[in-house]
Amino acid sequence: MSRTRLLDTTDAAVAGIEDGSTVLVGGFGLAGMPFALIDALIRQGARDLTVVANNAGNGDVGLAALLKAGRVRKVVCSFPRQVDSYVFDELYLSGRLELEVVPQGNLAERMRAAGAGIGAFYCPTAVGTPLAEGRETRTIDGREYLLEHPIKGDYALIAAHRSDRLGNLVYSKTARNFGPIMATAATTTIVQVDEVVDTGVLDPEAVVTPSIYVDRVVQVEAQRHTVQGAR
């Protein structure tokens, strides 16, 4: 029997997230970002969070809104700054936010490793850069590699297109991005979807994230967001 719970509200979906949690947040920029769950997390009030995401927020919405609310202690991401990252910029430059930069492929692989039960792995990315300072290295077949450790989350907040009542997920095009690997790397995976369908409706060959990785699902209305330009 599936462990997935179908919930009526986003507030119920994020209930219980504790202060100090590590939260994996899906999305590539705005594509695939779980806006409704992030808004609910702001209302819920958890603080001192470590957020793992590809970006550090756009404009004033989504992840940027969570940062602006003062709920995040540290961001682990591959692309913190862009033209509309003024919320992150202000917090980081004033010393109110910690940052760990991880190359994008390493970020994905470190979460995949957590989900696969891999203790650590070696990767050549970032060798010879400031990101390699103080890191363990190893030469393999004449090439230098850095030791990388898995990134595991207490919670993952992700967005999918459809779920069945067991919690099997399908995604919409590029909105898929980090969702599948984050679902495997978190102790509790919370998903907002556009639609919940009866079990058996989804084509099994189209299911990307099986229900065994999904703990809570909530259906929300499709949201469209625009962001302000650079200040």
N, C-alpha and C positions, 0 to 999 in steps of 0.2 A: 504494500500500500504506500502511496506517495506521502511524504512528510510535508508537502507544500500546503500552506494555508492561503486560501483566497480571502482577502480582507476587503471591507467596504470603503475604507478611507485611507488616505496617505498618512494621516496622523496615527492611525492604528498600525500601519506598516512600519513606521520608524520608532514605535514605542520601545523603550528599553535600551536604546543606544546610550551607553554610559560615557561620562566625562573621561577624556583621555584615550578614547578608542582610536584605532587606526581604521580609516574608512576609505575604501577604494571607490572612486567615482568615475563612472564610464563617460565616454564622450571624446570626440576629436574636435576641439573648438566647441561649437554649439551642436554639431551633429551627434545625435545619440546621447546627449546629456539628459539625465533624469531630473528635469526641472521641478516637477511636482514633488518628488521625494526630497529634493534639496530644500524647497520651500517649507515642507513639513518638518524637516530636521531643524530649520531655523526656529520654527514655532516650538519644537520640542525642547530646545534649550541646551542640548549637550555642548560642553565646552572643552577646551584644551585638546582639540582633535588633531590627529595627524592625517592629512588628506593625501592620497596617492592618485594622481590623475595625469593625463597627457599635458594639459595646459594648466595655468594658474588663474583662469577666469577671464571672461570677456565682458566689457561694459559693466553694468550694474546688476546683471541677472545671473541665475544659476549659481555656479561655484563662486563667482565674484561677490554675489550677495551674501553667501556664507562667510567669506573672508571679511566683508565689510561689517558684518554683525559681530565680529570679534570672537568667533567661535573656534578658530583654527590656530594652533600653535606652530605647526610645521607643514610645509608642502613638499612633497616628493614628486617631481615632474620632469619632463624632458624639454618643455618649451614654455618657460614662465612669462616671457615678455613679448608682447606684440603691440600693435598700434592702439588697441583699446584695453590694455591691461593696467589702467591707472589705479585701480583699487589695490592690486598686488604691489605695484610700484611704490605707492605711498606707504603701505604697511612694511614692506621689506626695507626700504631706504631709511625708515624711521626706527628700525630695529625691533618692530613688534611682530615679526614673522620670520621663522627659520625657513631655510630653503636647502634642499638637496637636489642637485641637478643630476639626472640619469639619462644617458643617451637613449633615444626612443626604442631601438631594438632591444637594448639591455633591459629597459623598463618592462617591456612585454615579456621577455624571456625570464626575468626574475619572478614575475607573477606566475608564468606558466610552470616554472620550476616548483613553486610553492604548491600549486595544484597537483603536480605530478609526484610530489614526495621526493624531489631531488634536493640533496643537502647543500650543494653548491656547484658551480661550474666555472670554467675559464673562458674568457672572451677577449679578443684583441682590441675591441673598441675602447677608446680613451687612453690607450698606451701612449706615453710621451706628452700628455696634456696635464694641466693642473688637477684634473679629476683622478689622476693616478697617484697623486702624492700620498704616501703612507700606506699604500695598498700592497697586499701580497701579490707577487708576480711569479710566473713560471715560464721557462722556455720550453716550447714543444715543437719539435721538428724545425728548430732554428728560428722560431718566431716567438716573440714575447706576448704573454697573455696576463690579464688581470683576473683575480679571483672574485667572483660575484656571488652574493648570497641571495636566497629567495626573499621575495616580499610577500608577506601574508597579511591579510586584513582581518580585523574582527568582524567587519561588515563590508558588504559591497552594495552600492546603490547603482543600479543599471536600468537602462530603458530597452525594451524590446517591442516588436510590432504586435505579435499575438502570442497568447498562451492558451493551452488547453487547461482543463480543470485539474490535471495532474501536475501542471507546472512545466511542461515541455515548451520551449521557446523557439520562435522564429523572429528574425530581425528584418529591418527594411534597409537594404542597400548599404551605403557607407555608415549608417547609424549603428551597424553591427560592431565596428572597430574593437574597442577593448572589452566589451561586455562579456563575451564568452570566456576569456581567460580570467577576468575578475571573478566571475561566478565560481570558478574552480578554486580560487585562491583565498576565499573568505570563509570564515566560520559560519556566518549567516549572510545569505544572499537575498536582497530585497529588490523586487523588480516592478517597475511601472510599465503597463502595456496599454496599447490602444484598444485592444479587444480580447476578451476571454471567450473561447469557443468550447463546445462540448468535446470531450475526449473522443478521438477517432476522426475528427474533422481535419486535423493537420496531416499533411503528407509526411510519413515518417522519414522519408529521404530529405525533407526540407528542415527537419528539426536540427538546430545547431547546438543548443544547450539542453541536455536531458534533465528531467525533473529532479534527479538525484542531487543536482547541484543547487536547487532552488528551494528557498524556505518560505518566502512570503511574496504574494503577487497581489497587485491592486490595479484595477482598470481606471484609467484617467482619460479625460478628453484630450485630444491632440492639441498641442500648444505650439504657437508660433512666437518667436522672440526676435526682436531687433535690438541692436546695441548702439550706444552713442559712439561717435567717432572720438579720436584722440583729443585730449584737452590741451 
